[in-house]
Amino acid sequence: MSKARDRSSKQDVAPAVASRAQNNFGPPPTPSVFARTMSVFRREFAAYFATPVAAVFIVMFVAIAALLSFQMAGLYTRGQADLRSFFQWQPWLGMFFMPALGMRLWSDERRSGSIELLMTLPLTTRDMVLGKFLAAWAFACVALLLTT
């Protein structure tokens, strides 16, 4: 009698599983380009602050910007309070500090061995490059905002 009950319960479960499989309307929807890019952006932007690299970069950037603006450009000796000296040196700071941000993006992937994982994700090269670029740009904006 218990064998008959076991068989009937197995037969009752099988149609329910089959009907759930038939209700599947294909693969799950793929995320949009914006969603894929933002996932890379969030990961990279958080990675900047997960290590002391962010603090070292920002402190050096702000200190050198202040040194160049106040001491080298003679802000105090001119007797005029304007930002000309700051903006005079800003392109030179960007020329040295911004490539350091860009080089870190792909070199850390290779060094940590996560480049293989990143390349197997359902992301296009455009999504990865754009997400990493936006993260570096946002980090540079944070550093620039801290000079005010």
C-alpha positions, 0 to 999 in steps of 0.5 A: 500500500505504501508503494502505491502511495509513493508512486502516486505522489511521484506522478503528481509532482512530475506534471507540476514540474513539467508545467512550471518548465513550460511556463518559462518564456525563454531566457531572462531579459538581458540588462541594458547597456546602462545597467551593465556599464553602471555595474562596472562603474560601481565595482571600479569606483568602490575598488578605489576606496577599498585600498589606500590608493585613494587616500594617497592619490587625493592627499598628494593631488591636493597637497601639490595643487596647494603648493603650486597655487600658493607658493609657486604662483605667488598668490600671496605676493600678488595681492590679488585674490583670484584663481588664476594661479590655480587654473594655471597649474591644473593642466600640468597636475592633470597631465601627471596624475590622470594617467596614473588613474588610467593605468591602474584600471587594467593593470590591477585586473591583470595583477589580481588575475580577475581579468579572465573572470571579467572577460567571461562576464556577459559584458561587451568591451564597450561596457567595460571600457566605459564603466572603468572610464566613468569610475576614473573620471568620478574619482578625479572629480572627487579629488578636484572637489577636495581642492576647494 
